[in-house]
Amino acid sequence: MPDFLISCAGAHWGRGWWLAWLLLLLPLAGRAQIVDDTTRLLYGPRTTLVVREVNVLRNLPEGSPLDTTINGLQQSRYWFHDSTFQQDLGNIGTASRRLLWQLNTTLGARFGRTAFDKYFHDPTTVNYYDTRSPFSFFRFVQGGQGEGVFEGSYSRSIKKTANLGIAYERFSGDKQLARLGRDDGLTAHTGILLFGRYQTQDNRYQLQANYYIGRHRAAEQGGIRPQPEDSTLANLFGYNLERVWLTQALNLDNRDRFHLAHTYRLVGRGLTAFHVFDWHRQLNQYTDRALQYESGQLLYYPRTRLDSTRTDDRAEYRQAENTVGFLGRTDFLEYRVYGRHRAARLDFRNLSDTPPPEELRRNRALDTLANQIFVGGNVAFRWREVFRVEAAGEYKFFDEYWLRGGLRFGPLTAELARSAYAPTFTETLLEGNHYGWRNQGTAFRNTIADQLSVSIDQRLSRKGARLQQRVQAAASVVNLQRLVFYNQRAEPEQLGGSKQLLTGLLRHQLSYGVLHADNQLHLTQGGDGEGLRIPGVVANLKVYAQGYLFKKALFSQVGIETYYQSRWRPYDYSPSTQQFFVQDYFTAGGFPVVDAFVTADIKTVSVFLKMAHANQGLGRLGYFAAPYYTGNPRSFQLGIRWNFFD
């Protein structure tokens, strides 16, 4: 059924437009615009509340007004479901990984195929709505280099106790390297989300649920294949004129997920019972229909293990999880305790011609099962907005855990955390035509990460002053023991000793009349050693003018945003395993990418115009996002977001 729905939505960008138009027409079909005696609209952002699971599980189910600001509308990091800084392969929809250090607090069984995570919904962060009228919106972005983003959503309340909705999304990118005629599609992502919430009249019972179907397709090119005449990296910015290693390779990432969370107040807000159920399935398939040889030597791949002419590797992961517990809050105290059971399964299917005939085979001896029990909780004590102390942790029987304790006093915060976690399923076991490993049992021990962080968040101006400033600064010391990573052979390896990181963040926001600036700087020391690749400097600088025009009928921003990464050795990428791995042969120079943009907001419509990578050709022809993967060239982009409240 999920594949049928997705196939109806269309396997290519153009075929999905029927569902996009359906979502646009839904608010018009049910249009019942209500006005008061002065003909002003009654419905709008203030009557459309967003309810999130994280708040319901803190006994704060009331919801918050819909955010209609235009800040970041043009920034491509906010077009998808993970807005962190990422390393990708230079184009929309390609494999990516988080660029900066982040402490892992996910214990137990994990698939370990995360290269396309940022394009899929996280079921715990889905927006639910509490509306007085039907609410819908759509968002559309189109770029001159073939970048395409569409998202549409429709929801409506049923009386005062329930709200149901449907959302559709579509992302796509065109090839910038070695286009072959009309076959210029590089990536395509399609997702359908069904969501709903219910509450009783007295608000004692709350329920939220969503079901998501996501299908992601990425043609893999393996990067640029340098030619004898390419004496320097500067010769590799011919884009469509360049040759690539792979022409028949394809990655598919298919995901289905059902998520439900509900709570019942036993004694006011002081004692509430809750239950969360989560089920998901992820199928990753890598195919290469024509392995290439030259003088009898296999090109690009290190070897063939199962089939010498083509590759079809499939890995399927299924997981079901139940969490039950109690939570509560008072004016001074907030707590939650829970127990969790997780059942997981991983199996492989591979095309093999040994022994003949060639067929898709499942090696049942490699099936991996997990049944795991966790306990955890958190508690926080606060006094007004001045003081807060909290502690949280989780324990998996009998070998994994994470602990965190924090203290906030005014603008100052200090936090100490430790995490001990096992490797992922993919790090311990893989069966494929080009790679295979068995690291079960005692081959890998748990990784241990200790982190001490301090931060400050302070406004430097009096309220109402013309000049407004805010400064945020943070520093962390990290000690890593027995880190598991993918080595220069693209195979998992564990460091024998410890590794230290020192990270820092500085963010400064300023506004003076119509002039505004939002600049942030991330520093990392020790991120380019064995097992890790993190740039020493990552900066994002934004300067813009903002204000009303035409008697306050239009609100607009005009500005420049610059992203900068220092010189580093970026991760390489193995498409057949969907893993990034460290390498020592390629160094990417420090590069700034400058975007010029104009955004405008007219009532319920927001639009932007952007010249992405406007500085291309000024000093250099382009930049490398990964070894022999160039970032997209200059592109003019247009985007629109339109909200409907009736």
Order of alpha helices (4+ residues) and beta strands (2+ residues): alpha-alpha-beta-alpha-beta-beta-beta-beta-beta-beta-beta-beta-beta-beta-beta-beta-beta-beta-beta-beta-beta-beta-beta-beta-alpha-beta-beta-beta-beta-beta-beta-beta-beta-beta-beta-beta-beta-beta-beta-beta-beta-beta
